[in-house]
Amino acid sequence: MTTIPFLDLASVNRTLRSELIEATTRVIDSGWYIGGQELEKFEADFASYCEVKHCIGVANGLDALILTLRAWKELGKLKDGDEVIVPANTYIASVLAITENNLTPVFVEPDSKTFNLCPENVRASLTDKTRVLMCVHLYGQLADMPNLMTIAKEHDLLVLEDSAQSHGASIDGKRAGNWGDASGFSFYPGKNLGALGDAGAITTNDSELNNTLRAIRNYGSHEKYKSLYQGVNSRLDEIQAAMLSVKLKYLDQTVAHRREIASIYTKGIDNNFIVLPVSKDSDVINMHQHVWHLYVVRTEHREQLQAHLSKLGIQTLIHYPIPPHKQQAYSQFSTLDLPITEQIHNEVLSLPMGPTLSLEQAEEVVRACNSFKLAN
Ligand SMILES: *Cc1c(COP(=O)(O)O)cnc(C)c1O
């Protein structure tokens, strides 16, 4: 029996039930369901949260990444076959966005401690076809953006952040979404800022990109029945925008709670078989703020640890079991030699984490981790 679920989404949304119902009712009664005031308000609020000029709502996080690369192609900044550097251990969506645009993913080994892009490995992977750095802020911690931006400037590269797991994460007070030329966000229900369905957004300080994206998400059109581009239908509808406006108000509060849970895990878990995640929050030179979308430990004995925790009623998940280059969909990359990435995928295990996980439950997870022993 599960007594501590990995993430209890019903309880997360129940805490805001009356506000969410009020917002839903407002949209139902308005008679306006797509492209209205709710979207405008959320776009303005989220842009201001990220401290950027523009936020463009789209249908989901994958589209946010796909359409940004697509817009750069429309603007003549990218062409078929250009190379996009991406951490090899990312979630599949980052890679799908690249190949969907006929661009070439260049898989780079991450830093094994932070799970994020390693600047030295990025430098070693640059070619005369490299045009974009896709910086994925995995598990809630920003990639090493100060150094990655320096590389991008030196080599005139576009920087696309994949911020799907890192709403509000920052370095030196500068948040995810405000580092690169553009940033894709997901508001999938389980993300730190989650809708009650699919939703996503792009943030950028570039007005030309903003304009192009607004057309591409809407049949390539700014003006009804006039298409500038062969666009798509990828819109963030009014009900989800209204849900997100309610939830954005509580985002910092839920991040604070996640940080408290993470600190209980980090201080409490003490077991030679379990390697704890490295947060750069104590880096006093570059103040880092980890938002702990996931608390990911590593162990050479994952199956046994997962079974042990499960027996004690604790649900864990694996983010992610198979790296992109080992997916059937990407068989052309299966012979790449990426040992750090493969080790990460063999060893990672995500502990329960979320805004309604109690501190007592977190202590119980700590005790369960500490009582783990190898079976003979
Ligand atoms: C969730 C996620 C996405 C995709 O977002 P969707 O809204 O599910 O399409 C992209 N990249 C990363 C790193 C993610 O975690």
The ligand as a Tripos MOL2 file, in Angstrom:
@<TRIPOS>MOLECULE
LIG
   15    15     1     0     0
SMALL
NO_CHARGES

@<TRIPOS>ATOM
      1 C1          7.8880   18.4090  -19.4560 C.3       1 LIG1
      2 C2          9.0610   18.7330  -20.2610 C.ar      1 LIG1
      3 C3          8.9540   19.1680  -21.5940 C.ar      1 LIG1
      4 C4          7.6920   19.1250  -22.3940 C.3       1 LIG1
      5 O1          6.5940   19.7420  -21.8440 O.3       1 LIG1
      6 P1          5.1020   19.2750  -22.2310 P.3       1 LIG1
      7 O2          4.2590   20.3820  -21.7210 O.co2     1 LIG1
      8 O3          4.8670   17.9850  -21.5550 O.co2     1 LIG1
      9 O4          5.0460   19.1630  -23.7260 O.co2     1 LIG1
     10 C5         10.1050   19.5720  -22.2410 C.ar      1 LIG1
     11 N1         11.3070   19.5280  -21.6340 N.ar      1 LIG1
     12 C6         11.4520   19.0930  -20.3620 C.ar      1 LIG1
     13 C7         12.8170   19.0910  -19.7470 C.3       1 LIG1
     14 C8         10.3400   18.6710  -19.6450 C.ar      1 LIG1
     15 O5         10.4990   18.2290  -18.3890 O.3       1 LIG1
@<TRIPOS>BOND
     1     1     2 1
     2     2     3 ar
     3     2    14 ar
     4     3     4 1
     5     3    10 ar
     6     4     5 1
     7     5     6 1
     8     6     7 2
     9     6     8 1
    10     6     9 1
    11    10    11 ar
    12    11    12 ar
    13    12    13 1
    14    12    14 ar
    15    14    15 1
@<TRIPOS>SUBSTRUCTURE
     1 LIG1         1 GROUP 0 **** ****
